[in-house]
Amino acid sequence: MRFSEAKNHPVVGTGSADTVGKVKSFVVDAAQARVVALVLAKAAGKADTLLWEDITSFGPDAVTVSSADRLVEPAGELAVLVDKKHAVLGKRVLTDAGDGLGEVKDVEFDPAGGAIRTLLTSGGEVAAWQLIALGSYALMVRTA
């Protein structure tokens, strides 16, 4: 599945069948090459972040979670990853050799576990194993 396909998916509580929010963005840990959380739009209450381990299922039409109580306010390293400066989409991609590979247009990920499969950049595809780090300036990848 791609981020572009999953954005705006409703997040539904399995206990109440109520909408908890909609997928607004994806929080990526580049060192792990995986999605670690979702930021939700239209979430009820203050908290708007859903940790990946609290997702019950990520289906083609909706994301399910046990309840809205699973939403958290980001703290510590998660707060840094959630910061818009660390968003993956639109981020400049640089190799560890200093070469530019364009910018991230979309990301393919495994909805079952959150693992990143491929970055789709304006300069071509980048495999998940190449990810090194994500910062405010760029996404750093290993030279293929």
Secondary structure, 3 states (H helix, E strand, C coil): CEHHHHCCCEEEECCCCCEEEEEEEEEEECCCCEEEEEEEECCCCCCCEEEHHHEEEECCCCEEECCHHHEECCCHHHHHHHCHHHCCCCCEEEECCCCEEEEEEEEEECCCCCEEEEEEECCEEEEHHHEEEECCCEEEECCC
